[in-house]
Amino acid sequence: MWANGELKRLSEAFLEETQGLLTWSWDDPLSAVLAQFSVDDKDKVLEILGRFMGAKWDALEVKNAPEIVRQLAKEMGGIRSGQLLFTTDAGKRIFIFGAWWPWQDGQTISLRIGPHWTGLSDSESDDLMASFKACFGL
């Protein structure tokens, strides 16, 4: 499923675009890759996200998002002012999200990228997550 899929290609292309700009680690609580970067790189990262993600939701817009996106936002503790949630096509069974969280110091932004899915078996979920992490060398 994952090895030849659209999500693998998208993840690899996103990783290539951010090479040298973002350094990735693993964030267990959200089961996502995590990069922390300076606000000086904000515009570059936003431009890349805009090319790879189909939708962007802020604290107000997420209220009108599809149910799956609202549920994802809720699982992440909600979207607060200044935070953004990006998604690829949330109408698909498996899609990628990006969580944009500026720090209170005004100098740093955290970006988490991860797969989100519905209706997969535990085995399929484990395989998908292992493949996703492998794409990012984690």
Phi and psi in degrees as GROMACS dihedral restraints (atoms count N, CA, C in turn):
[ dihedral_restraints ]
;  ai    aj    ak    al  type     phi  dphi    fc
    3     4     5     6     1   -77.4    20    10
    4     5     6     7     1   -39.7    20    10
    6     7     8     9     1   -55.7    20    10
    7     8     9    10     1   -36.5    20    10
    9    10    11    12     1  -110.8    20    10
   10    11    12    13     1    12.3    20    10
   12    13    14    15     1   -88.5    20    10
   13    14    15    16     1   168.1    20    10
   15    16    17    18     1   -59.9    20    10
   16    17    18    19     1   -38.3    20    10
   18    19    20    21     1   -66.0    20    10
   19    20    21    22     1   -38.0    20    10
   21    22    23    24     1   -63.8    20    10
   22    23    24    25     1   -45.7    20    10
   24    25    26    27     1   -61.6    20    10
   25    26    27    28     1   -43.0    20    10
   27    28    29    30     1   -64.4    20    10
   28    29    30    31     1   -44.8    20    10
   30    31    32    33     1   -61.7    20    10
   31    32    33    34     1   -44.5    20    10
   33    34    35    36     1   -65.5    20    10
   34    35    36    37     1   -40.1    20    10
   36    37    38    39     1   -67.1    20    10
   37    38    39    40     1   -40.6    20    10
   39    40    41    42     1   -63.3    20    10
   40    41    42    43     1   -43.9    20    10
   42    43    44    45     1   -60.5    20    10
   43    44    45    46     1   -42.5    20    10
   45    46    47    48     1   -63.3    20    10
   46    47    48    49     1   -42.1    20    10
   48    49    50    51     1   -65.0    20    10
   49    50    51    52     1   -30.4    20    10
   51    52    53    54     1   -97.8    20    10
   52    53    54    55     1     0.6    20    10
   54    55    56    57     1   -60.4    20    10
   55    56    57    58     1   131.5    20    10
   57    58    59    60     1    84.7    20    10
   58    59    60    61     1   -15.3    20    10
   60    61    62    63     1  -103.3    20    10
   61    62    63    64     1   -42.5    20    10
   63    64    65    66     1  -124.8    20    10
   64    65    66    67     1   142.7    20    10
   66    67    68    69     1  -113.6    20    10
   67    68    69    70     1   128.1    20    10
   69    70    71    72     1  -101.1    20    10
   70    71    72    73     1   142.0    20    10
   72    73    74    75     1  -132.9    20    10
   73    74    75    76     1  -179.7    20    10
   75    76    77    78     1  -104.1    20    10
   76    77    78    79     1   135.2    20    10
   78    79    80    81     1  -112.8    20    10
   79    80    81    82     1   102.1    20    10
   81    82    83    84     1   -60.2    20    10
   82    83    84    85     1   -45.8    20    10
   84    85    86    87     1   -56.1    20    10
   85    86    87    88     1   -37.0    20    10
   87    88    89    90     1  -103.3    20    10
   88    89    90    91     1     1.5    20    10
   90    91    92    93     1    49.0    20    10
   91    92    93    94     1    56.7    20    10
   93    94    95    96     1  -146.0    20    10
   94    95    96    97     1   160.8    20    10
   96    97    98    99     1   -81.1    20    10
   97    98    99   100     1   150.6    20    10
   99   100   101   102     1  -130.2    20    10
  100   101   102   103     1   133.3    20    10
  102   103   104   105     1  -130.7    20    10
  103   104   105   106     1   138.8    20    10
  105   106   107   108     1  -116.5    20    10
  106   107   108   109     1   132.6    20    10
  108   109   110   111     1  -146.7    20    10
  109   110   111   112     1   164.4    20    10
  111   112   113   114     1   -74.3    20    10
  112   113   114   115     1   147.5    20    10
  114   115   116   117     1   -60.9    20    10
  115   116   117   118     1   -17.6    20    10
  117   118   119   120     1   -61.3    20    10
  118   119   120   121     1   -25.2    20    10
  120   121   122   123     1   -99.5    20    10
  121   122   123   124     1     7.9    20    10
  123   124   125   126     1   -53.5    20    10
  124   125   126   127     1   -51.6    20    10
  126   127   128   129     1   -63.0    20    10
  127   128   129   130     1   -40.5    20    10
  129   130   131   132     1   -62.5    20    10
  130   131   132   133     1   -45.6    20    10
  132   133   134   135     1   -68.1    20    10
  133   134   135   136     1   -42.1    20    10
  135   136   137   138     1   -60.7    20    10
  136   137   138   139     1   -38.6    20    10
  138   139   140   141     1   -63.8    20    10
  139   140   141   142     1   -43.4    20    10
  141   142   143   144     1   -64.2    20    10
  142   143   144   145     1   -46.6    20    10
  144   145   146   147     1   -59.2    20    10
  145   146   147   148     1   -40.3    20    10
  147   148   149   150     1   -60.6    20    10
  148   149   150   151     1   -34.3    20    10
  150   151   152   153     1   -76.1    20    10
  151   152   153   154     1   -30.5    20    10
  153   154   155   156     1   -98.4    20    10
  154   155   156   157     1   -25.0    20    10
  156   157   158   159     1  -106.6    20    10
  157   158   159   160     1   143.2    20    10
  159   160   161   162     1   -86.2    20    10
  160   161   162   163     1   -20.1    20    10
  162   163   164   165     1  -142.6    20    10
  163   164   165   166     1   151.7    20    10
  165   166   167   168     1  -133.1    20    10
  166   167   168   169     1   129.7    20    10
  168   169   170   171     1  -123.2    20    10
  169   170   171   172     1   130.5    20    10
  171   172   173   174     1  -104.5    20    10
  172   173   174   175     1  -173.0    20    10
  174   175   176   177     1   -59.8    20    10
  175   176   177   178     1   -34.1    20    10
  177   178   179   180     1   -83.2    20    10
  178   179   180   181     1   -45.0    20    10
  180   181   182   183     1   -67.0    20    10
  181   182   183   184     1   -28.8    20    10
  183   184   185   186     1   -63.6    20    10
  184   185   186   187     1   -23.4    20    10
  186   187   188   189     1   -63.9    20    10
  187   188   189   190     1   -25.1    20    10
  189   190   191   192     1  -104.7    20    10
  190   191   192   193     1     9.2    20    10
  192   193   194   195     1   -75.4    20    10
  193   194   195   196     1   163.6    20    10
  195   196   197   198     1   -57.0    20    10
  196   197   198   199     1   153.8    20    10
  198   199   200   201     1   -52.5    20    10
  199   200   201   202     1   -42.8    20    10
  201   202   203   204     1   -61.5    20    10
  202   203   204   205     1   -35.9    20    10
  204   205   206   207     1   -73.3    20    10
  205   206   207   208     1   -41.3    20    10
  207   208   209   210     1   -61.9    20    10
  208   209   210   211     1   -40.1    20    10
  210   211   212   213     1   -65.2    20    10
  211   212   213   214     1   -43.1    20    10
  213   214   215   216     1   -59.9    20    10
  214   215   216   217     1   -45.5    20    10
  216   217   218   219     1   -60.3    20    10
  217   218   219   220     1   -41.4    20    10
  219   220   221   222     1   -63.2    20    10
  220   221   222   223     1   -42.6    20    10
  222   223   224   225     1   -61.2    20    10
  223   224   225   226     1   -26.8    20    10
  225   226   227   228     1   -90.6    20    10
  226   227   228   229     1     6.6    20    10
  228   229   230   231     1    89.9    20    10
  229   230   231   232     1    12.2    20    10
  231   232   233   234     1    91.2    20    10
  232   233   234   235     1   167.0    20    10
  234   235   236   237     1  -110.7    20    10
  235   236   237   238     1   119.6    20    10
  237   238   239   240     1   -97.3    20    10
  238   239   240   241     1   169.5    20    10
  240   241   242   243     1   -54.4    20    10
  241   242   243   244     1   131.4    20    10
  243   244   245   246     1    91.2    20    10
  244   245   246   247     1   -19.4    20    10
  246   247   248   249     1   -88.3    20    10
  247   248   249   250     1   154.3    20    10
  249   250   251   252     1  -133.8    20    10
  250   251   252   253     1   149.7    20    10
  252   253   254   255     1  -122.4    20    10
  253   254   255   256     1   120.7    20    10
  255   256   257   258     1  -104.0    20    10
  256   257   258   259     1   148.0    20    10
  258   259   260   261     1  -143.0    20    10
  259   260   261   262     1   149.3    20    10
  261   262   263   264     1   -77.3    20    10
  262   263   264   265     1  -160.8    20    10
  264   265   266   267     1   -64.0    20    10
  265   266   267   268     1    99.4    20    10
  267   268   269   270     1   -71.1    20    10
  268   269   270   271     1    -5.2    20    10
  270   271   272   273     1   -80.3    20    10
  271   272   273   274     1    -9.2    20    10
  273   274   275   276     1   -88.2    20    10
  274   275   276   277     1   158.3    20    10
  276   277   278   279     1   -62.3    20    10
  277   278   279   280     1   -33.3    20    10
  279   280   281   282     1  -129.2    20    10
  280   281   282   283     1   130.1    20    10
  282   283   284   285     1  -144.3    20    10
  283   284   285   286     1   171.9    20    10
  285   286   287   288     1  -110.1    20    10
  286   287   288   289     1   139.6    20    10
  288   289   290   291     1  -116.2    20    10
  289   290   291   292     1   157.8    20    10
  291   292   293   294     1  -132.2    20    10
  292   293   294   295     1   124.7    20    10
  294   295   296   297     1  -107.6    20    10
  295   296   297   298     1   117.7    20    10
  297   298   299   300     1  -104.1    20    10
  298   299   300   301     1   111.8    20    10
  300   301   302   303     1  -127.8    20    10
  301   302   303   304     1    99.3    20    10
  303   304   305   306     1   -66.0    20    10
  304   305   306   307     1   144.4    20    10
  306   307   308   309     1   -83.3    20    10
  307   308   309   310     1   159.2    20    10
  309   310   311   312     1   -67.7    20    10
  310   311   312   313     1   -20.2    20    10
  312   313   314   315     1   -71.1    20    10
  313   314   315   316     1   -10.9    20    10
  315   316   317   318     1    72.6    20    10
  316   317   318   319     1     4.4    20    10
  318   319   320   321     1  -114.9    20    10
  319   320   321   322     1   -16.0    20    10
  321   322   323   324     1  -131.0    20    10
  322   323   324   325     1   146.7    20    10
  324   325   326   327     1  -129.0    20    10
  325   326   327   328     1   138.1    20    10
  327   328   329   330     1  -103.1    20    10
  328   329   330   331     1   138.4    20    10
  330   331   332   333     1  -127.2    20    10
  331   332   333   334     1   124.0    20    10
  333   334   335   336     1  -114.0    20    10
  334   335   336   337     1   133.2    20    10
  336   337   338   339     1  -123.6    20    10
  337   338   339   340     1   131.2    20    10
  339   340   341   342     1  -158.4    20    10
  340   341   342   343     1   162.8    20    10
  342   343   344   345     1   -84.4    20    10
  343   344   345   346     1   149.2    20    10
  345   346   347   348     1  -133.2    20    10
  346   347   348   349     1   140.7    20    10
  348   349   350   351     1  -148.4    20    10
  349   350   351   352     1   164.6    20    10
  351   352   353   354     1  -132.9    20    10
  352   353   354   355     1   147.6    20    10
  354   355   356   357     1    73.6    20    10
  355   356   357   358     1    20.0    20    10
  357   358   359   360     1   -96.8    20    10
  358   359   360   361     1   147.5    20    10
  360   361   362   363     1   -69.9    20    10
  361   362   363   364     1   165.4    20    10
  363   364   365   366     1   -58.2    20    10
  364   365   366   367     1   -41.2    20    10
  366   367   368   369     1   -64.0    20    10
  367   368   369   370     1   -44.9    20    10
  369   370   371   372     1   -63.8    20    10
  370   371   372   373     1   -41.0    20    10
  372   373   374   375     1   -62.3    20    10
  373   374   375   376     1   -44.8    20    10
  375   376   377   378     1   -62.3    20    10
  376   377   378   379     1   -43.1    20    10
  378   379   380   381     1   -64.2    20    10
  379   380   381   382     1   -43.3    20    10
  381   382   383   384     1   -62.0    20    10
  382   383   384   385     1   -46.1    20    10
  384   385   386   387     1   -66.1    20    10
  385   386   387   388     1   -40.9    20    10
  387   388   389   390     1   -62.0    20    10
  388   389   390   391     1   -41.6    20    10
  390   391   392   393     1   -67.8    20    10
  391   392   393   394     1   -39.9    20    10
  393   394   395   396     1   -61.6    20    10
  394   395   396   397     1   -48.5    20    10
  396   397   398   399     1   -60.6    20    10
  397   398   399   400     1   -40.1    20    10
  399   400   401   402     1   -62.3    20    10
  400   401   402   403     1   -35.9    20    10
  402   403   404   405     1   -57.8    20    10
  403   404   405   406     1   -34.2    20    10
  405   406   407   408     1   -96.4    20    10
  406   407   408   409     1     9.4    20    10
  408   409   410   411     1    71.0    20    10
  409   410   411   412     1    27.8    20    10
